[in-house]
Amino acid sequence: MPVLTTEQISAFNRDGFLMVENAITTDRLDRLRRQFEQWVDESRQHSGNYGTTMDGRDRFSVQPGHSAAQPALRRIASPNELSDDYLDVMRSSIAVDAVCDLFGPNLRFNNAKINSKLPGAGTEVKYHQDFQFELHSNDDVITVLYFIDEVTEENGPLEVVPGSHRGPLQELWHNGVFTGAVSDDVAAECRQQALKCTGPAGAACLMHTRLLHGSAPNRSNQPRTLFICSYNAEDAVPVIDNHIPSVHSGELVRGVDTGRVRCSAYETAKGEKPKGASFFEQQAQS
C-alpha cells in the first residue's frame, strides 16, 4: 500500500525533499530520546571525542568547549549498532516505506548517525551535497532525517535549496583541501534561496542525496537532535568506501536482491573520508 500520494512524489521529484508527518510513533520517540539523553550524560565523563567505530575512528564527537557542566555532544556514528531502538527505526518506519514509493520496492540501508545541537552549541553545517561523500552507481540515494526534538527556526533547522538536486554536483575541494563545503560564492546563493525545514518531534524530512543543504547554529534554549539514515535503491551500488561504515551497511531493508547494477552518468571529484569522528573537522578547514 503506497504511503505517498502522486502529488507528494511529484513534489519530491521537483524540490528534492519532502516532509513526512508522524514518521515515528510517540512511544518509539520517547525511547529514542531517553537513549540519547543517556549518551549525553555519558559524554560528561569525557573531555574530547571518544568511543570506537568498526573502522577505528571515534564514535562520539563533541564540539570544542564541551564540558561536564555544559555537554556539547554533536555526533554519534552508527547509533544503530548501540541501540535496538535506533536499529528498529532504521529498519522499519513510515519514512522507509515512503522511500520505496520514490525509488521502488528494493531498498538498502547505507549508513546512520545522530547530529545534535544542544542549547548553547555553536555547531554550523556549511552548505554541501551528500552524494560526494557516498558515491553510488546511480543517484537514487536518500537521507531520512528523523526529528527527535521539535525543530524550529531558532534551534538550527535543516536549510535546503529546492530543486538543486537537478543541478550540478558542486566542488567540495578548495586549494587542494577537501573541505566538505561549497565555495563562498555558491554558499551565498544558497542562503538566498534556502528554505528552513521545521516540524514537530516525530516528523521526518526525506532529502535527495544531491540536494544542497546546510544549517545554522542553535540559537535557542531548546535542543535539536536528528537521527539521520541514508538509504539507496538496491541497484545503486557504492563506488567508494562508506564514510560511516556499520555492521548493517548494505542490509536489504525492503524487497529483494536483484543482483543488478544500474548506472547513471555523472562526473565529480570523490569526497575524502574523514580521518576523525565526523566531517565537522573537514568543514572547519573551509
Residue pairs with C-beta under 8 A, 6 or more apart in sequence:
2 101
3 20
3 94
3 97
3 98
3 101
4 12
4 18
4 98
4 101
4 102
8 18
9 101
9 102
11 18
12 18
12 102
12 206
12 208
14 162
14 163
15 160
15 162
15 163
16 160
16 162
16 163
16 164
16 165
16 166
16 207
16 208
16 210
16 211
17 160
17 162
17 197
17 205
17 206
17 207
17 208
17 211
18 98
18 205
18 206
19 197
19 199
19 203
19 204
19 205
19 206
20 94
20 95
20 98
20 203
20 204
20 205
20 206
21 199
21 200
21 202
21 203
22 94
22 202
22 203
23 93
23 94
23 95
23 144
23 146
23 202
23 203
23 204
24 32
24 89
24 93
24 146
24 202
24 204
25 202
26 202
28 85
28 88
28 89
29 148
29 201
29 202
31 85
32 85
32 86
32 89
32 146
32 148
32 227
33 148
33 149
33 201
33 225
35 79
35 83
35 85
35 86
36 114
36 116
36 148
36 225
39 60
39 73
39 76
40 71
40 73
40 118
41 71
43 50
43 60
43 62
43 66
43 71
43 73
44 67
44 68
44 71
45 68
46 60
46 62
46 66
47 66
47 67
48 62
48 66
49 58
49 60
49 61
49 62
49 276
49 277
50 58
50 59
50 60
51 58
51 59
51 60
52 58
52 59
53 59
53 77
53 78
53 244
53 245
54 78
54 81
54 245
54 246
54 247
55 245
57 77
57 274
57 275
57 276
57 277
58 77
58 276
58 277
59 76
59 77
59 78
59 277
60 73
60 75
60 76
60 77
60 277
61 73
61 74
61 75
61 76
61 77
61 276
61 277
61 278
61 280
62 71
62 72
62 73
62 74
63 72
63 73
63 74
63 121
63 122
63 123
63 280
64 72
65 72
65 122
66 72
66 73
70 120
71 118
72 118
72 120
72 121
72 123
73 116
73 118
74 115
74 116
74 117
74 118
74 121
74 123
74 278
74 280
75 113
75 114
75 115
75 116
75 277
75 278
75 280
76 82
76 113
76 114
76 116
77 113
77 244
77 277
77 278
78 111
78 112
78 113
78 244
78 245
78 246
78 248
79 86
79 112
79 113
79 114
79 227
80 86
80 87
80 90
80 112
80 246
80 248
81 87
81 246
81 247
81 248
86 112
86 227
87 248
89 146
89 227
89 229
90 109
90 112
90 229
90 248
90 253
91 109
91 251
91 253
92 253
93 144
93 146
93 204
94 204
95 144
95 146
95 204
95 206
96 107
96 144
96 231
96 253
96 254
97 254
98 206
99 107
99 142
99 144
99 206
99 231
100 107
100 254
100 255
102 142
102 206
103 140
103 142
103 231
103 232
103 233
104 140
104 233
104 234
104 255
105 254
105 255
105 256
106 233
106 234
106 235
106 252
106 254
106 255
106 256
106 257
106 258
107 231
107 232
107 233
107 234
107 252
107 253
107 254
107 255
108 231
108 232
108 233
108 234
108 236
108 250
108 251
108 252
108 253
109 229
109 230
109 231
109 248
109 249
109 250
109 251
109 253
110 134
110 141
110 229
110 230
110 231
110 232
110 238
110 242
110 249
110 250
111 134
111 229
111 230
111 242
111 243
111 244
111 245
111 246
111 249
112 227
112 228
112 229
112 230
112 244
112 246
112 248
113 228
113 244
113 278
114 148
114 225
114 226
114 227
114 228
115 125
115 225
115 226
115 228
116 223
116 224
116 225
116 226
117 123
117 155
117 156
117 215
117 217
117 218
117 223
117 224
117 225
118 218
118 223
119 218
119 220
119 221
119 222
119 223
120 218
120 221
121 217
121 218
122 217
122 218
123 156
123 217
123 218
123 280
124 156
124 214
124 215
124 216
124 217
125 213
125 214
125 215
125 283
126 179
126 180
126 181
126 182
126 187
126 214
126 283
126 286
127 161
127 181
127 182
127 186
127 187
127 190
127 191
127 212
127 213
127 214
128 170
128 172
128 180
128 181
128 182
128 212
128 213
128 214
128 283
129 164
129 169
129 170
129 172
129 182
129 209
129 210
129 211
129 212
129 213
130 141
130 143
130 207
130 209
130 210
130 211
130 230
131 139
131 141
131 169
131 209
131 210
131 268
132 169
132 172
132 268
132 269
132 270
132 271
133 180
133 243
133 271
133 279
134 141
134 209
134 230
134 238
134 240
134 242
134 243
134 271
135 238
135 239
135 240
135 268
135 270
135 271
136 232
136 236
136 237
136 238
136 239
137 235
137 236
137 237
137 238
137 239
137 261
137 262
137 263
137 264
138 233
138 235
138 236
138 262
138 263
138 264
139 208
139 209
139 210
139 236
139 264
139 266
140 232
140 233
140 235
140 236
140 262
141 208
141 209
141 230
141 231
141 232
141 233
141 236
142 206
142 207
142 208
142 209
142 230
142 231
142 232
143 206
143 207
143 208
143 209
143 228
143 229
143 230
144 204
144 205
144 206
144 207
144 228
144 229
144 230
144 231
145 158
145 197
145 204
145 205
145 207
145 226
145 227
145 228
146 202
146 203
146 204
146 226
146 227
146 228
146 229
147 199
147 200
147 201
147 202
147 203
147 204
147 205
147 226
148 201
148 225
148 226
148 227
149 155
149 201
149 222
149 223
149 224
149 225
150 199
150 200
150 201
150 222
151 157
151 158
151 197
151 198
151 199
151 203
151 224
151 226
152 198
152 220
152 222
152 224
153 196
153 198
154 218
154 219
154 220
154 222
155 218
155 219
155 220
155 222
155 223
155 224
156 215
156 216
156 217
156 218
156 219
156 224
157 196
157 197
157 198
157 215
157 216
157 224
158 196
158 197
158 205
158 207
158 213
158 215
158 226
159 190
159 191
159 194
159 195
159 196
159 197
159 213
159 214
159 215
159 216
160 194
160 195
160 197
160 207
160 211
160 212
160 213
161 190
161 193
161 194
161 195
161 211
161 212
161 213
162 193
162 195
164 190
164 193
164 210
164 211
164 212
165 208
165 209
165 210
165 211
165 212
166 210
167 210
167 212
169 210
169 266
169 267
169 268
170 182
170 183
170 186
170 212
171 182
171 183
171 269
172 178
172 179
172 180
172 181
172 182
172 269
172 271
173 179
173 269
174 183
174 286
177 285
177 286
178 271
178 272
178 282
179 282
179 283
179 285
179 286
180 271
180 272
180 279
180 282
180 283
180 286
181 187
181 283
181 286
182 190
182 212
186 212
187 214
190 212
190 214
194 213
194 214
197 205
199 205
207 213
209 230
218 224
231 253
232 238
233 262
234 252
234 255
234 256
234 257
234 258
234 260
235 258
235 260
235 261
235 262
236 262
237 261
238 250
240 270
240 271
240 273
241 273
242 249
243 271
243 273
243 274
243 279
272 282
274 281
274 282
275 281
